[in-house]
Amino acid sequence: MSKTILTGKEYSTVKEIAGPLLFVERTTGISYGEVVKIRTPTGEERTGQVLEVDEKRAIVQVFEGTSGLDVTKTVTRFTGDTLKFPVSLDIIGRIFDGSGKPIDGGPEIIPEDERDIHGAPINPYSRAHPSEFIQTGISAIDGMNTLVRGQKLPLFSGSGLPHNLIAAQIARQAKVLGKEEEFAVVFAAMGITSDEARFFREDFEKRGAMDRVVMFINLADDPAIERLITPRLALTAAEFLAFDYDLHILVILTDMTNYAEALREISAAREEVPGRRGYPGYMYTDLATIYERAGRIHGRKGSVTQIPILTMPHDDITHPIPDLTGYITEGQIYVERALHMKGIYPPINVLPSLSRLMNEGIGKGKTREEHRYVADQLYYAYAEGRSLRELVAVIGEEALTERDRLYLEFADRYEREFINQGPYEDRDIEKTLDIGWNLLAMFPETELKRIDPVYIKKYHPKYKEKKES
Amino acid sequence: MEAKGRIVRVSGPAVTADNMTGSQMYELVRVGEEKLVGEIIKIEGNKAIIQVYEETAGLKPGEPVERTGRPLSVELGPGIIGQTYDGIQRPLPKTQELIGPFFKRGFAIPSLDRDKKWDFTPSVKVGDRVVGGDILGTVPETPLVTHRILVPPDVHGTIKDIVKEGKYTIMDEIATVETEAGDVKLKMVQTWPVRRGRPYKVKLPPDTPLLTGQRIFDTFFPMVKGGQGAIPGGFGTGKTVMLHQLAQWADANVVIYVGCGERGNEMAEVLERFPKLKDPRSGYPLMDRTILVANTSNMPIAAREASIYTGITMGEYFRDMGYDVALMADSTSRWAEALREISGRLEEMPGEEGYPAYLASRLSEFYERAGRVLTLGSTERIGSVSVVGAVSPPGADFSEPVTQNTLRIIKVFWGLDKTLAEKRHFPAINWLTSYSLYSESLEEWYRRNVNPEFLELRGKALWLLQREEELQEIVRLVGPDALSESQRVILEAARMIREDFLMQSAYHPVDTYCSIEKCYSMLRVIIRFYEEMGKAVERGVPIKSILSLPVLEDIARMKLAPLDEAVKVCKEIESKISEQFNSLYTTLRR
């Protein structure tokens, strides 16, 4: 949008300003969704978009906010065009603001094409089902909730939790085994602090990865309504790089909670009937137009994998933002405060976490043949251990049976040895599964009901050591 | 139609046009210069409010609106099986061929292939009297479905002309019927408006289960052919996996899967997996009996609203041929949200949680199109449409309007449970809250077709699960020591039912489908063990030594026994149970 558009119809008939909305009167020939350039009384230019239009008036949302606008001197120019982002291979390594203007002091982008930032839905028939294992080097993800190429897997976190550290670690370590291609990262920040933005930037720079990163930054003190377009710009860039240039793109969107707040603000300004907690009834559909822009396409080499981050207000997973997200994304990684307090990093609680595409990405030739079974057994044992912890809190440890104590001990060791690792520790999948086996070896074999006996004979440390000695 | 309307307002998918006098509710219109597909959903004087099935960005007030004079309809005829459609029956494979992998607007593709030739064999001859619903002839559409070409419901008269056996396209005229209103020429294709149920003679009470191959359903909470069911559950509880399982293994002739506002990658999974999967009864690819309707969450919302009607109309069409049809809708909550969004755009007075006041009546209208019926036609044919809808309650809170209004209609409730899902107990169907109101009317069927003992075993199993819950409550309060040995027997037996019977892996090649015979044999083994356990404890055998019996290992693995061996395997386990308990007694006496 750095390009100046000279054509269009000008109106200085702003009748009303309400929150981020302008009501422009006596308009004709305005199309729904078109871009509006707004000149403030001081000569500054802002961008907006038509939200509703009838024969006499248009409602325009202003991305940079309406402060400083008035009803007499403000001029609106309707460009007749939808919101577009100039794309080029040269955007890699660049930093843009939340509405797509370069802010790194670099040269102007000479566009190869201009793409509608709303994208177009992918024909479900053209989608290839994601099935390539991405090794993140994080056991809680690789072992228990495996990520695959083309998946959208959000981090459900809370304020003050190390979700940024986890996202940066994924961006740093993600690779597809046996393939040379590296991921390029498209990073979109919506309303995060400048500290957080700097953390990501420095992390990318430190490992010399900036030449594989595109950043779109809308900071906490940037206009809130701009957050509605930031993720769409990022995804337009991602789709272009993935499907025109065959690149594998990892998109990090943070923080989707701020995006949803901006959506609510617009909805309230339009006096729409609110849904749950004041969020608009169409929030599911709106979020879907972002999250569904991930995947693989038959006949195209590239892929778009999404890691959105959201902070759950009051750590409440039933809040509309995580709830609607969970209904669209292919699982979630749940970052838990209690584990964080215990000093576990990454504080991922695997029980409410899920990767819906895990089964496609694991097993023989991808990770290891017994992966599913080991994961299931670890799940079972950890769930058992955690529910026993609650029981102990009520009735004391004395009342427990031998078996129960084993599960209690397992849960502690599992958190300390399997989940816990360093932010710079890159565990390969073999190591992750071996740690899992070592923990399961605590139990008598008859407890390992979820594992096919064939694999017990093959991978259980007891038999493995014998074979090796 | 000559009359042209004019756009006066655009707000998302809702477009208002004036100069629309004479238009009808639910009439199909073409909106704007790009001729986007839309449907009239409200009329105010000479103004009509139109929901547009495609992205509306770029539309301007002043652009024309063309009326078609007919309602939104689907094309019915050979070529429909194995297809993948969007919400308004545009074939997605052809769409890809035409415009590539990303959707564009304003394209029109016929729903059925106009050029493909089908082998048609007539079943009537000149001079025959025919009424609506009679079979004109047949087309072997796939190895699994013989397409019966029906006389449209409103046509009756005498066959004046009928083509010979041979290859015809759906556009060829194959018969002429002389009626009171003159000659009617018939083709293999007919159209039907999606919002109107297809007529039938009479609805019949259901009497046969729709077997699903899923133990918890077929044994405890059975669905019937022609029944209505719902699977509500929060995200991650496995709704979609369950619906996929039903679509794969339900013993219906035709399966229609409506992906209504759900994930694109899940549709891709169905599209990739189904052609590879074989029907367990016939061995042919499952796609040979399946129709997919895919309108994912990011596709136009109005088409999402239409998608379930498109699906069920196709279902009724195959029902009218005398087939058993099973329709899965994933998810009806997304459909209701589409209704809510459009209602909001119309500035209608909102009901509960912003949903329109007519939510309940729309839902029941939809579910009521399910049923087992005596079809039209002069010969007696019975067909059925069974409907299972997924419901996605926000925050997994079942008190929300879509779940509540659905529960008032449906007869089978399969409630998904987040705690079970977190423990990776799949299918995460809660056995204490789920129900099937068809259980009683199916008792006769189970007695005759499975085993007279079946119902008794089922009763015992349900009782054990119920008792377990009560005993667990005690354990939570005062600890496991408070339980007597006989109470621990109940806990152990219930645990076996949960882990060794109810848990069923959708991804295990054998376990994914379980025949009703295998269900019965497995249940018998567990109840047998439970009864032996009770007797042994009474005779003073400590429960600890019972729990170390090697046969428990066999019981834990019996679900993995291949279908053709399962009955035998279970019999062997039963004799092992006797042997091992006997040897327990021997050691005890020493």
Interface residues (C-beta under 8 A of the other chain):
Chain A: T28 G29 I30 S31 Y32 G33 E34 L51 E52 V53 D54 E55 T82 H118 G119 A120 P121 I122 N123 P124 Y125 S126 R127 A128 H129 P130 G150 Q151 E272 V273 P274 G275 R276 G281 Y282 Y284 T285 A288 T289 E292 R293 G295 I297 H298 G299 R300 T318 H319 P320 D323 L324 G326 Y327 I328 E330 G331 Q332 L351 P352 L354 R356 L357 N359 E360 R372 D376 Y379 Y380 A383 L391 V394 I395 A399 L400 T401 T446 K449
Chain B: V8 R9 V10 S11 G12 T16 E55 T56 A57 G58 L59 K60 P61 G62 T84 L92 P93 T95 Q96 G100 P101 F102 F103 K104 G234 F235 G236 G259 G261 R263 G264 N265 E266 M267 A268 E269 L271 E272 A294 T296 S297 N298 M299 I301 R334 E337 A338 R340 E341 G344 P350 E353 G354 S392 P394 G395 A396 D397 E422 K423 R424 V475 R476 L477 V478 G479 P480 D481 E499 Y507 L552 E553 A556
